[in-house]
Amino acid sequence: MFNRRYLLNTALGLSSTSALLGLSGCAAPSVEDYAMEVPKLNLKNYFNGVIDAWGIFTDRSGKVIKRFTVVMNCSWAGETGTLDEDFAYSDGTKQKRVWTLTHLGNDNYSGVAGDVIGVASGQSRGNAFHWNYTLALPVGESIWNVQFDDWMFQMNDRVMLNKAVMSKFGIQLGEVALSFTKRST
């Protein structure tokens, strides 16, 4: 005859082990994972001059909600960079965002902008830049403070790809995907 307590404990143990293995498989990537990737991203070099970008917003089901283009005029003075962004959305609306980035040393950066709540923090390794920030995002008649988990990957000296996950209260709302192309000088 089977011992019910033994079977229950075994089942609970297997369930716990499976859950832990499942969670460890969902661990977020680290910027260190890209330390050996090339070309090595130098934010001061890449975000210097004029950059054109094309992007989409998708909801959490993957449906494209809005398309947009961006023209960025970028410059650096010492350890401080300015990214002056002009957005044009598929619905005809326009938006401006001016980022002020500060190189903190050791490939660490901070950033502020008019619609960013607090200070963005980021880190660069290899060809990747990862940063997190809270954006005051207009939604209908309201403003939502939405968290961004933002990744950029330099592909070559002119092209960079960007993917950001937007969430609120830990719930994923959607994603932003962009392609940057640096104009030739």
FIKOLVO-997909 format. One line per field, with one value per residue: chain; y negated, z, x of N, C-alpha, C in turn. Coordinates in steps of 0.05 Angstrom, whole numbers, plus 5000, padded with zeros to 4 digits. Example, Ala and Ser with C-alpha at 12.3 -4.5 7.8 and 13.67 -1.06 7.14 Angstrom:
cadena	[A; A] $
n.yy	[5114; 5045] $
n.zz	[5156; 5142] $
n.xx	[5264; 5257] $
ca.yy	[5090; 5021] $
ca.zz	[5156; 5143] $
ca.xx	[5246; 5273] $
c.yy	[5066; 4999] $
c.zz	[5156; 5157] $
c.xx	[5264; 5258] $
// end
This chain:
cadena	[A; A; A; A; A; A; A; A; A; A; A; A; A; A; A; A; A; A; A; A; A; A; A; A; A; A; A; A; A; A; A; A; A; A; A; A; A; A; A; A; A; A; A; A; A; A; A; A; A; A; A; A; A; A; A; A; A; A; A; A; A; A; A; A; A; A; A; A; A; A; A; A; A; A; A; A; A; A; A; A; A; A; A; A; A; A; A; A; A; A; A; A; A; A; A; A; A; A; A; A; A; A; A; A; A; A; A; A; A; A; A; A; A; A; A; A; A; A; A; A; A; A; A; A; A; A; A; A; A; A; A; A; A; A; A; A; A; A; A; A; A; A; A; A; A; A; A; A; A; A; A; A; A; A; A; A; A; A; A; A; A; A; A; A; A; A; A; A; A; A; A; A; A; A; A; A; A; A; A; A; A; A; A; A; A] $
n.yy	[5023; 4955; 4900; 4845; 4796; 4797; 4796; 4746; 4710; 4721; 4705; 4650; 4634; 4644; 4608; 4559; 4559; 4559; 4510; 4475; 4486; 4468; 4413; 4398; 4404; 4360; 4317; 4250; 4221; 4198; 4139; 4152; 4199; 4186; 4167; 4183; 4175; 4147; 4093; 4053; 4012; 3943; 3895; 3839; 3832; 3857; 3831; 3778; 3726; 3728; 3771; 3816; 3848; 3904; 3930; 3972; 3979; 4031; 4067; 4110; 4157; 4157; 4128; 4075; 4010; 3958; 3923; 3891; 3838; 3812; 3757; 3745; 3699; 3699; 3687; 3678; 3650; 3655; 3698; 3696; 3707; 3688; 3707; 3689; 3699; 3706; 3727; 3757; 3781; 3834; 3820; 3767; 3733; 3696; 3695; 3674; 3691; 3680; 3707; 3707; 3734; 3764; 3785; 3828; 3853; 3915; 3939; 3928; 3892; 3835; 3805; 3752; 3723; 3681; 3708; 3752; 3786; 3774; 3800; 3832; 3893; 3926; 3974; 3994; 4046; 4083; 4089; 4070; 4029; 4018; 3992; 3964; 3930; 3884; 3862; 3807; 3819; 3799; 3822; 3825; 3780; 3779; 3784; 3832; 3861; 3898; 3954; 3966; 4016; 4016; 4033; 4027; 4043; 4041; 4049; 4039; 3987; 3949; 3967; 3981; 4022; 4022; 4042; 4038; 4053; 4038; 4025; 4026; 4024; 4073; 4102; 4121; 4075; 4066; 4061; 4025; 4017; 3999; 3975; 3947; 3902; 3875; 3814; 3805; 3769] $
n.zz	[5000; 4984; 5015; 5033; 5055; 5040; 4984; 4977; 4998; 4963; 4914; 4925; 4933; 4882; 4852; 4875; 4861; 4805; 4798; 4817; 4780; 4734; 4745; 4748; 4696; 4674; 4687; 4681; 4628; 4637; 4631; 4631; 4603; 4551; 4547; 4516; 4465; 4399; 4352; 4401; 4440; 4445; 4477; 4474; 4425; 4388; 4398; 4375; 4333; 4279; 4283; 4255; 4269; 4270; 4293; 4332; 4374; 4412; 4438; 4496; 4472; 4425; 4383; 4337; 4359; 4350; 4303; 4292; 4277; 4290; 4296; 4317; 4347; 4369; 4418; 4454; 4512; 4544; 4596; 4592; 4555; 4504; 4479; 4433; 4416; 4364; 4354; 4309; 4301; 4276; 4279; 4269; 4310; 4346; 4384; 4431; 4462; 4506; 4525; 4577; 4586; 4631; 4636; 4683; 4693; 4686; 4647; 4664; 4666; 4676; 4667; 4649; 4632; 4610; 4614; 4644; 4704; 4760; 4758; 4704; 4700; 4675; 4641; 4603; 4565; 4524; 4462; 4480; 4514; 4572; 4605; 4656; 4671; 4691; 4657; 4645; 4616; 4568; 4568; 4539; 4572; 4616; 4655; 4658; 4700; 4676; 4676; 4644; 4616; 4583; 4526; 4484; 4425; 4391; 4323; 4280; 4257; 4244; 4254; 4304; 4346; 4385; 4441; 4484; 4544; 4570; 4632; 4687; 4755; 4756; 4716; 4650; 4598; 4545; 4487; 4460; 4398; 4363; 4308; 4298; 4256; 4243; 4213; 4159; 4164] $
n.xx	[5017; 5010; 5042; 5009; 5027; 5081; 5077; 5051; 5089; 5132; 5109; 5100; 5153; 5175; 5144; 5160; 5215; 5210; 5185; 5225; 5266; 5241; 5235; 5288; 5302; 5278; 5307; 5328; 5367; 5435; 5473; 5526; 5528; 5538; 5589; 5633; 5617; 5620; 5611; 5645; 5606; 5607; 5578; 5586; 5611; 5575; 5524; 5530; 5523; 5476; 5420; 5375; 5313; 5267; 5207; 5162; 5105; 5080; 5024; 5012; 4996; 5023; 5004; 5012; 5007; 5022; 5062; 5125; 5173; 5238; 5281; 5344; 5386; 5449; 5499; 5562; 5592; 5648; 5636; 5581; 5524; 5477; 5416; 5374; 5311; 5264; 5200; 5155; 5091; 5049; 4996; 4996; 5012; 5062; 5123; 5172; 5232; 5285; 5342; 5389; 5449; 5496; 5561; 5584; 5631; 5667; 5634; 5582; 5521; 5478; 5413; 5369; 5306; 5252; 5202; 5215; 5211; 5247; 5313; 5344; 5381; 5438; 5480; 5536; 5563; 5606; 5573; 5526; 5476; 5442; 5387; 5345; 5284; 5232; 5177; 5134; 5077; 5030; 4964; 4906; 4866; 4896; 4958; 5006; 5054; 5103; 5145; 5206; 5245; 5300; 5337; 5394; 5429; 5488; 5499; 5533; 5578; 5540; 5488; 5439; 5400; 5340; 5303; 5250; 5216; 5154; 5123; 5076; 5065; 5090; 5066; 5068; 5058; 5068; 5112; 5168; 5201; 5258; 5297; 5358; 5395; 5455; 5472; 5516; 5577] $
ca.yy	[5000; 4930; 4882; 4819; 4774; 4798; 4787; 4718; 4697; 4724; 4688; 4622; 4630; 4642; 4583; 4537; 4560; 4550; 4481; 4461; 4488; 4451; 4386; 4392; 4401; 4335; 4295; 4229; 4219; 4178; 4125; 4166; 4221; 4176; 4154; 4190; 4170; 4125; 4072; 4042; 3988; 3920; 3877; 3812; 3832; 3863; 3809; 3753; 3720; 3732; 3799; 3821; 3873; 3912; 3947; 3980; 3986; 4054; 4074; 4135; 4180; 4155; 4112; 4049; 3989; 3933; 3922; 3864; 3832; 3794; 3745; 3738; 3683; 3707; 3675; 3682; 3631; 3669; 3722; 3691; 3710; 3678; 3720; 3673; 3717; 3697; 3750; 3754; 3805; 3842; 3806; 3738; 3718; 3692; 3693; 3668; 3699; 3673; 3722; 3699; 3758; 3759; 3808; 3829; 3869; 3944; 3945; 3923; 3867; 3826; 3789; 3738; 3710; 3668; 3726; 3775; 3783; 3781; 3803; 3858; 3903; 3945; 3986; 4004; 4067; 4094; 4074; 4065; 4009; 4024; 3973; 3964; 3904; 3881; 3841; 3797; 3826; 3792; 3843; 3811; 3755; 3784; 3788; 3856; 3865; 3924; 3962; 3976; 4033; 4008; 4045; 4019; 4060; 4030; 4070; 4030; 3959; 3931; 3978; 3991; 4032; 4015; 4055; 4031; 4064; 4019; 4039; 4010; 4042; 4099; 4115; 4112; 4062; 4068; 4058; 4006; 4027; 3978; 3978; 3921; 3901; 3850; 3802; 3802; 3741] $
ca.zz	[5000; 4982; 5037; 5023; 5063; 5023; 4957; 4978; 5001; 4938; 4894; 4932; 4928; 4853; 4843; 4883; 4844; 4778; 4799; 4819; 4754; 4715; 4751; 4741; 4667; 4667; 4697; 4661; 4620; 4649; 4612; 4631; 4584; 4525; 4551; 4495; 4438; 4383; 4359; 4427; 4440; 4459; 4474; 4466; 4396; 4373; 4400; 4368; 4306; 4273; 4281; 4247; 4281; 4262; 4314; 4336; 4400; 4411; 4464; 4506; 4454; 4402; 4362; 4334; 4367; 4338; 4290; 4295; 4269; 4308; 4287; 4341; 4345; 4392; 4422; 4481; 4523; 4566; 4605; 4590; 4528; 4499; 4457; 4427; 4400; 4353; 4347; 4292; 4304; 4254; 4281; 4263; 4333; 4348; 4411; 4434; 4487; 4507; 4546; 4586; 4596; 4645; 4639; 4711; 4694; 4686; 4629; 4677; 4658; 4686; 4647; 4657; 4611; 4621; 4620; 4659; 4732; 4773; 4742; 4691; 4705; 4654; 4640; 4577; 4563; 4497; 4443; 4492; 4534; 4587; 4626; 4668; 4679; 4693; 4638; 4647; 4589; 4565; 4561; 4539; 4587; 4640; 4653; 4673; 4704; 4665; 4679; 4620; 4616; 4556; 4516; 4458; 4415; 4367; 4303; 4265; 4264; 4238; 4261; 4331; 4351; 4412; 4450; 4512; 4555; 4587; 4653; 4709; 4777; 4750; 4695; 4624; 4582; 4517; 4481; 4439; 4383; 4345; 4293; 4295; 4236; 4245; 4187; 4152; 4166] $
ca.xx	[5000; 5025; 5041; 4998; 5044; 5105; 5069; 5045; 5115; 5147; 5096; 5106; 5182; 5179; 5132; 5178; 5239; 5203; 5180; 5251; 5280; 5226; 5241; 5316; 5303; 5266; 5324; 5333; 5395; 5451; 5490; 5552; 5525; 5546; 5615; 5653; 5606; 5631; 5630; 5642; 5590; 5617; 5555; 5595; 5617; 5551; 5505; 5543; 5515; 5447; 5412; 5347; 5303; 5241; 5199; 5134; 5094; 5061; 5011; 5023; 4990; 5041; 4992; 5024; 4989; 5030; 5088; 5137; 5200; 5252; 5306; 5359; 5411; 5464; 5526; 5574; 5612; 5660; 5622; 5553; 5513; 5450; 5402; 5351; 5295; 5238; 5184; 5131; 5076; 5032; 4970; 5000; 5021; 5091; 5133; 5200; 5245; 5313; 5356; 5416; 5463; 5521; 5578; 5592; 5655; 5664; 5612; 5557; 5509; 5452; 5400; 5345; 5291; 5229; 5180; 5225; 5208; 5272; 5338; 5349; 5407; 5445; 5506; 5544; 5583; 5608; 5557; 5499; 5470; 5417; 5380; 5318; 5274; 5203; 5168; 5106; 5066; 5002; 4946; 4880; 4866; 4913; 4987; 5014; 5083; 5108; 5173; 5219; 5269; 5308; 5362; 5404; 5451; 5501; 5503; 5557; 5584; 5518; 5461; 5435; 5373; 5331; 5279; 5243; 5191; 5139; 5107; 5065; 5059; 5102; 5051; 5077; 5038; 5075; 5141; 5177; 5223; 5268; 5322; 5373; 5415; 5471; 5478; 5545; 5587] $
c.yy	[4975; 4913; 4854; 4796; 4773; 4788; 4757; 4702; 4698; 4706; 4658; 4616; 4627; 4616; 4559; 4536; 4551; 4520; 4465; 4462; 4470; 4422; 4379; 4390; 4375; 4311; 4275; 4228; 4196; 4164; 4138; 4189; 4212; 4163; 4160; 4185; 4146; 4117; 4061; 4015; 3967; 3899; 3849; 3811; 3837; 3840; 3782; 3747; 3724; 3762; 3799; 3847; 3878; 3932; 3954; 3984; 4010; 4058; 4101; 4160; 4179; 4138; 4084; 4028; 3963; 3936; 3893; 3862; 3812; 3783; 3735; 3722; 3686; 3694; 3680; 3658; 3644; 3695; 3718; 3691; 3699; 3693; 3706; 3688; 3704; 3721; 3741; 3780; 3809; 3829; 3776; 3722; 3716; 3689; 3687; 3678; 3692; 3688; 3708; 3723; 3749; 3785; 3807; 3844; 3899; 3953; 3943; 3895; 3861; 3809; 3776; 3726; 3699; 3686; 3752; 3768; 3792; 3782; 3831; 3867; 3925; 3953; 3997; 4025; 4078; 4077; 4066; 4042; 4016; 4003; 3975; 3936; 3905; 3858; 3834; 3799; 3817; 3815; 3831; 3784; 3757; 3785; 3812; 3855; 3894; 3930; 3974; 3992; 4032; 4019; 4034; 4036; 4048; 4052; 4064; 4001; 3941; 3941; 3988; 4000; 4028; 4030; 4048; 4043; 4044; 4034; 4018; 4029; 4071; 4114; 4103; 4100; 4065; 4064; 4036; 4018; 4004; 3987; 3951; 3924; 3874; 3840; 3801; 3773; 3734] $
c.zz	[5000; 5007; 5026; 5030; 5046; 4995; 4956; 4980; 4976; 4916; 4900; 4927; 4898; 4842; 4850; 4866; 4816; 4777; 4800; 4793; 4734; 4720; 4744; 4711; 4657; 4676; 4674; 4653; 4635; 4627; 4610; 4610; 4556; 4526; 4528; 4467; 4425; 4362; 4387; 4425; 4457; 4456; 4465; 4437; 4380; 4374; 4398; 4339; 4303; 4269; 4274; 4260; 4271; 4283; 4315; 4366; 4396; 4438; 4473; 4489; 4429; 4380; 4361; 4339; 4353; 4326; 4293; 4283; 4289; 4293; 4313; 4334; 4371; 4394; 4451; 4487; 4547; 4572; 4603; 4561; 4527; 4475; 4453; 4406; 4390; 4342; 4328; 4291; 4280; 4255; 4277; 4286; 4333; 4378; 4411; 4462; 4485; 4531; 4552; 4599; 4610; 4647; 4667; 4715; 4694; 4669; 4643; 4670; 4674; 4665; 4658; 4632; 4624; 4629; 4634; 4688; 4746; 4753; 4730; 4698; 4685; 4655; 4613; 4580; 4535; 4477; 4455; 4512; 4546; 4607; 4633; 4676; 4680; 4676; 4645; 4620; 4587; 4555; 4562; 4552; 4612; 4634; 4670; 4676; 4698; 4667; 4652; 4627; 4588; 4549; 4489; 4451; 4390; 4348; 4286; 4272; 4260; 4250; 4290; 4333; 4380; 4417; 4479; 4520; 4574; 4607; 4673; 4730; 4772; 4728; 4668; 4608; 4552; 4513; 4460; 4425; 4364; 4330; 4289; 4272; 4238; 4218; 4184; 4155; 4144] $
c.xx	[5018; 5021; 5033; 5017; 5069; 5099; 5065; 5072; 5132; 5136; 5102; 5136; 5187; 5167; 5150; 5203; 5233; 5198; 5207; 5267; 5267; 5233; 5270; 5319; 5293; 5283; 5329; 5362; 5409; 5468; 5518; 5551; 5537; 5574; 5635; 5642; 5618; 5611; 5624; 5628; 5604; 5595; 5563; 5601; 5591; 5531; 5519; 5537; 5485; 5441; 5382; 5338; 5274; 5232; 5169; 5129; 5076; 5049; 5021; 5016; 5007; 5029; 5005; 5002; 4996; 5058; 5098; 5164; 5212; 5276; 5320; 5384; 5426; 5492; 5535; 5592; 5624; 5645; 5591; 5544; 5484; 5439; 5376; 5334; 5269; 5223; 5161; 5117; 5057; 5005; 4973; 5011; 5052; 5098; 5163; 5209; 5274; 5325; 5382; 5429; 5489; 5536; 5590; 5619; 5648; 5640; 5585; 5547; 5484; 5440; 5375; 5332; 5265; 5206; 5190; 5223; 5234; 5295; 5339; 5377; 5413; 5474; 5511; 5565; 5583; 5592; 5530; 5499; 5443; 5411; 5351; 5310; 5243; 5195; 5139; 5093; 5037; 4986; 4918; 4883; 4884; 4942; 4994; 5044; 5089; 5138; 5182; 5244; 5280; 5336; 5369; 5428; 5463; 5508; 5528; 5561; 5561; 5491; 5461; 5405; 5366; 5305; 5274; 5217; 5179; 5122; 5097; 5056; 5068; 5087; 5060; 5054; 5043; 5105; 5144; 5201; 5232; 5293; 5333; 5392; 5429; 5477; 5508; 5553; 5606] $
// end
